[in-house]
Amino acid sequence: MTSQLEQEVAHYQEWRTQMISGIESYKSWLDTNGYADIQQSLRIYDLIESLRNDRMTLAFLAEFSRGKTELINAMFFSDFKQRLLPSNVGRTTMCPTEIFHDPADEPYIRLLPIETRKRQESVGALKRQPVEWIKVRLDIDSRDEMAKAMKHLVEVKTVSLDEAKSLGLWDENDPLSTTVVVKDGDQVEVPAWRHAIISYPHPLLKSGLVVLDTPGLNALGTEPELTLSMIPNAHAILFLLAIDTGVTKSDLEVWQKYVQPAATRRIAVLNKIDLMWDELKTGEQISSDVDRQIDATANMLMLPRSHVMAVSAQKALLARVRDDNELLLKSGIQQLEHLLASEIIPAKQEIMRAAVQREIGTMVAASRTAVANQLTATHTELKELAGMSGKSRSMAQSMVARLEADRTNYQATVQAFRATYNTVTGQGATLLKQLEDDSIEAVLNKDREFIEGAWTTAGLWKNMQMLFQHFTSVSSKILNFANQIKGLVDMTYAHFHEKFGFAKLVPPSLNLEKHTLTMTGLQATARQFCKDPVNVAKYKDFVVVKFYESLVGEARQVFEMTRMDAESWIKSALNPLNLQIKEHEQVLSKRLENFKKIRDNISSVESRMKQLETQRVVLEQQREVLARIQASLDGEAVEPAVIEPAPLPAPATV
């Protein structure tokens, strides 16, 4: 049974494949026609690899016992004809779990021991260290072996209270904020694993979908990377509630603290509507009760009503296991999948399209302009030669003199461009120096000794917030400097457009503002961190480590992304214009060379006109190839055009 969500994800994969094909065609065109350079080739290669490795994340959030895992089973793993992920009454998801497909390996589970919480590395950093994970192979042909392997996800272990404290999982001032269960006095149970990764060959996962199953409120508070990075970077958040209780106090706390601030698409899912299937009520009465709960939820969470769905995950799974279409329809899961398919997938596709256009769009536009300029020059020369046919050598000498003067004047301007190019490169190097690892580490660790040595809680919070004020100030200075460089680039493009009639190209866009805004948002998050009662109650050393692991670690990523974007832009900023300049130089030199030949042998006019006509046909074909490449990048289809040779201009009479 193929759902609409599966169909749309498959369409998205086809579109992505088409996009990659278009980019590869462009790279081939550059190579074939001698336009490629090493920087362009590297950028195109990186772009193709990023598209191939692109993933789309759906994050499932809720307090425990709301049915997240059962919904994941129903939406993605019903073909297994049993529950793939452990799902039961009470708390089952003990650690954050990512589910995706790794084509480079056989199906597996990787489990990160809870003890790694004592170390400085984030989960993201530890993902690059396979030796730190426990790997369990999955035998997808055996239901019993699969069920046995999946039980690892809910494993716990007994440790002392002191050990739980050192792991950041126990706070005696707020025991309800932990995931441990007190057992035998000073012994407590904690999750055995900090994080889990499952690679499973489901069609949706093979298409690049990633499912993030999160524990409840308590674990969200103890693993900052979830709330600062993984959840905000998800393309959609599905927030589960129980329809019989609606939005409880703890639900609202999760929503306001972790879901609402995330700049992603948010969908509230009222689960367990089968509890409303009361045989003593009519269908209309049941529908009315469900609608009332949907309205109340939408109002409380400030969501559009269309983004609040009522489902029964358990009945949906049962329906798909039994191939019961009537029960499947009644479960409501198809409406949820329709919402994801009709809104989330197209939104993700548009983000990818914009990224591709931003990265390679100006390069394709510059290539199309270069071919158009060559076509114009070819037509111009054909017209000039038609006017010269049968005329004297002195007319050819006059044309040579004019072209030599044009080239001399143009070369003087090219020298000015080279000076501008060197200025931009030099200023870019200065900008990137501010973003080197050593420079950023110095920024990130500014005032660390004051933070660690703070005598009072108030002093600790003040120093932490001052550090993020410094981060924001540095980010703003970098943005201003980058904008000054961009202004110089814009002026250079305008100059060549106005003076030489170059096509009005738009320089590659530079958007460092998004990183400055992210840093400003982190500054606000730092203020919330310092006001959080849970942090206020905990001992200083733990809070400082948590602060640097989470917030300062996130700031490091922002600076790194700023450096990557700035470096990429500096390398490409003048490339389209540089291509035009080189092309214009080549056209002038070639025309001058040809007219010198004609001057020395006036009878060669007809031969040159035939060469130009052949060249015109080739350029027309290149123009059509580039048009089709552009259409593929835009997601459109263009029929290949048939290029008809244009009639040669009639020779002028003497």
Order of alpha helices (4+ residues) and beta strands (2+ residues): alpha-alpha-beta-alpha-beta-beta-alpha-beta-alpha-beta-alpha-beta-beta-beta-alpha-beta-alpha-beta-alpha-beta-alpha-beta-alpha-alpha-alpha-alpha-alpha-alpha-alpha-alpha-alpha-alpha-alpha-alpha-alpha-alpha-alpha
